[in-house]
Amino acid sequence: MGRLLVEEFITLDYREKVQQVLERAFLGHETADFEFPLVSKDGTQVEILLNATPTTLGDGQVTGMVGVGQDITNLRKASEKSRKVAEDLTRLIDTANAPIFGIAADGSVTEWNQKAAEISGYGKGETLGMNLVETFITECYREEVGRVLQMALEGHESANYEFPLFTKDGRRREILLNATTCRGADGEVTGVIGVGQDITEMRALMRQSQSVAEDLARLMETANAPIFGVDTNSCVTVWNRKAALISGYTFDEAARKPFVENFIEESSRESVSQVLKRALGGEVIGDFELVLYSKNDEKRDLLFNATPRIGEHGEVIGVIGVGQDITELKQQRIEAVRVASELRSIVETASAPIVGIDRDGLVTEWNRRVIEVTGVQKEDAVGKKFLNYVHEGSRDETHRVLQDAFTGR
């Protein structure tokens, strides 16, 4: 007791202000909610919230001052911590790589971060206080966007809501929005925070991908080659028009049925199963022949390539087979071999001497009659110069005749 309050207990930088409060009290003026630091005995600084009230005698003369204080040190620390958190959140919102806006209960804009400004072309100063829906949302979407925001103002939050935002220069941006309710300290709804994602490019890419997928589907369906697809269980998932035409089975008849068991000749099933297994393992198989039986038991020979189908996560989800109907080509090949064999037999057994010669003058054919006439066996003559077997006096003339034949004269 009896010690000087200001000089001994108040920090140097607050002494003048505290002295002024005391002097005002001595003049009869009360001071409420004055904050100042008080130094404790152990040197700790304590934050005090003070009410200073004059004390008077019965005649009203001021005799002193009574100070009623409150230790708000912890409150100040908590307040400072909250302030820093609020500042950090404000910076986070403003610099976030996503458009973020806030509205008050009346729908007016209270927050508009840098990304929202970048996407929309409207600066923060142009948007604050403006009605979000009426000013920045296209007319045909105002009612729906207004409903979503109103629901959030009533405490019903919305996630992944898509709407178009038109920029200052008239460009349309597709926004995916989460609307979150904002509440005051008493729990009362004070507004809405909208956190968005600009999905314009993603939507454009999806539309492009969809268009490409549709084009490929049409191409596969109308291709002049049989195309089939199977899933990981080797059941039919794709069966184009050409496959239906060759097999006689429509897509509805083929769909979801095991491909090998229902459409492949029994003797080829094991080899076709192995090809599909390899393709399902990620391998591309080319030029594999299989025999397919049509609905009316007609045999069709196919040459096809098997390619793995890849899912969105890179996994194999099936196989696409693109084929070529080589039934007629194979028959023509067999017929050509038969005709060649028949001609060879005719040449070999002819009653006249027949010799074959290539452009280099080498013997390629030497039938039995030539053997009888010359006495030279076929194996000894083939590959040798034909003129070696011609009488020397006739060689020049024979050479000329052969040259004329090779030039088509």
Residue pairs with C-beta under 8 A, 6 or more apart in sequence:
3 9
5 18
5 22
6 15
6 18
6 19
6 22
7 15
9 38
9 39
10 18
10 36
10 37
10 38
10 39
11 37
11 39
11 45
14 36
14 37
17 34
17 36
18 36
21 31
21 34
21 50
21 52
22 52
22 65
24 31
24 52
25 31
25 52
25 53
25 54
25 62
25 65
26 54
26 62
26 64
26 65
27 54
27 62
28 54
28 56
28 62
29 54
30 51
30 52
30 53
30 54
31 50
31 51
31 52
32 51
33 49
33 50
33 51
34 49
34 50
34 51
34 52
35 47
35 48
35 49
35 50
35 72
36 47
36 48
36 50
37 45
37 46
37 47
37 48
38 45
38 46
38 47
38 48
38 69
39 45
39 46
40 46
45 73
46 71
46 73
47 71
47 72
47 73
47 75
47 76
48 69
48 70
48 71
48 72
49 69
49 70
49 72
50 67
50 68
50 69
50 70
51 67
51 68
51 69
52 65
52 66
52 67
53 65
53 66
53 67
53 68
54 62
54 64
54 65
54 66
55 62
55 63
55 64
55 65
55 66
56 62
56 63
57 63
93 100
93 111
93 113
94 113
94 114
95 113
95 114
96 113
96 115
97 115
98 115
98 195
98 196
98 197
98 198
99 113
99 115
99 116
99 119
99 120
99 175
99 195
99 196
99 197
99 198
100 111
100 113
100 115
100 116
100 193
100 194
100 195
100 196
101 109
101 111
101 112
101 113
101 116
101 127
101 132
101 193
101 194
101 196
102 109
102 110
102 111
102 112
102 182
102 191
102 192
102 193
102 194
103 109
103 110
103 132
103 149
103 191
103 192
103 194
104 110
104 190
104 191
105 153
105 189
105 190
105 191
106 131
107 131
107 132
107 133
107 134
107 146
107 149
108 129
108 130
108 131
108 132
109 127
109 128
109 129
109 130
109 131
109 132
110 128
110 191
111 193
112 122
112 124
112 127
112 128
113 124
116 122
116 127
116 196
117 123
117 124
117 127
119 165
119 167
119 173
119 175
119 198
120 127
120 136
120 165
120 167
120 168
120 173
121 167
121 168
121 169
122 136
122 167
122 168
127 135
127 136
130 136
132 149
133 142
133 145
133 146
133 149
134 142
136 165
136 166
137 145
137 146
137 163
137 165
137 166
138 164
138 166
138 172
141 163
141 164
144 163
145 163
148 158
148 161
148 177
148 179
149 179
149 192
149 194
151 157
151 158
151 179
152 158
152 179
152 180
152 181
152 192
153 181
153 189
153 191
153 192
154 189
155 181
155 189
156 181
157 178
157 179
157 180
157 181
158 177
158 178
158 179
159 178
160 176
160 177
160 178
161 176
161 177
161 178
161 179
162 174
162 175
162 176
162 177
162 199
163 175
163 177
164 172
164 173
164 174
164 175
165 172
165 173
165 174
165 175
166 172
166 173
167 173
172 200
173 198
173 200
174 198
174 199
174 200
174 203
175 196
175 197
175 198
175 199
176 196
176 197
176 199
177 194
177 195
177 196
177 197
178 194
178 195
178 196
179 192
179 193
179 194
180 192
180 193
180 194
180 195
181 189
181 192
182 189
182 190
182 191
182 192
182 193
183 189
183 190
184 190
220 227
220 238
220 240
221 240
221 241
222 240
222 241
223 240
223 242
223 322
224 242
225 242
225 322
225 323
225 324
225 325
226 240
226 242
226 243
226 246
226 247
226 302
226 304
226 322
226 323
226 324
226 325
227 238
227 239
227 240
227 242
227 243
227 320
227 321
227 322
227 323
228 236
228 238
228 239
228 240
228 243
228 254
228 259
228 320
228 321
228 323
229 236
229 237
229 238
229 239
229 309
229 318
229 319
229 320
229 321
230 236
230 237
230 238
230 259
230 276
230 318
230 319
230 321
231 237
231 317
231 318
232 280
232 316
232 317
232 318
233 258
234 258
234 259
234 260
234 273
234 276
234 280
234 319
235 256
235 257
235 258
235 259
236 254
236 255
236 256
236 257
236 258
236 259
237 255
237 256
237 318
238 320
239 249
239 250
239 251
239 254
239 255
242 325
243 254
243 323
244 250
244 251
244 254
246 292
246 294
246 300
246 302
246 325
247 254
247 263
247 292
247 294
247 295
247 300
248 294
248 295
248 296
248 298
249 263
249 294
249 295
254 262
254 263
257 263
259 276
260 269
260 272
260 273
260 276
261 269
263 292
263 293
264 272
264 290
264 291
264 292
264 293
265 290
265 291
265 292
265 293
265 299
267 291
268 290
268 291
271 290
272 288
272 290
275 285
275 288
275 306
276 306
276 319
278 285
278 306
279 285
279 306
279 307
279 308
279 319
280 308
280 316
280 318
280 319
281 308
281 316
282 308
282 316
283 308
284 305
284 306
284 307
284 308
285 305
285 306
285 307
286 305
287 303
287 305
288 303
288 304
288 305
288 306
289 301
289 302
289 303
289 326
290 301
290 302
290 304
291 299
291 300
291 301
291 302
292 299
292 300
292 301
292 302
293 299
293 300
294 300
299 327
300 325
300 327
301 325
301 326
301 327
301 330
302 323
302 324
302 325
302 326
303 323
303 324
303 326
304 321
304 322
304 323
304 324
305 321
305 322
305 323
306 319
306 320
306 321
307 319
307 320
307 321
307 322
308 316
308 318
308 319
309 316
309 317
309 318
309 319
309 320
310 316
310 317
311 317
347 354
347 365
347 367
348 367
348 368
349 367
349 368
350 367
350 369
351 369
352 369
353 367
353 369
353 370
353 372
353 373
354 365
354 367
354 369
354 370
355 363
355 365
355 366
355 367
355 370
355 386
356 363
356 364
356 365
356 366
357 363
357 364
357 386
357 402
358 364
359 406
361 385
361 386
361 387
361 399
361 402
362 383
362 384
362 385
362 386
363 381
363 382
363 383
363 384
363 385
363 386
364 382
365 382
366 376
366 378
366 381
366 382
367 378
370 376
370 381
371 377
371 378
374 381
374 389
376 389
381 389
386 402
387 395
387 398
387 399
390 398
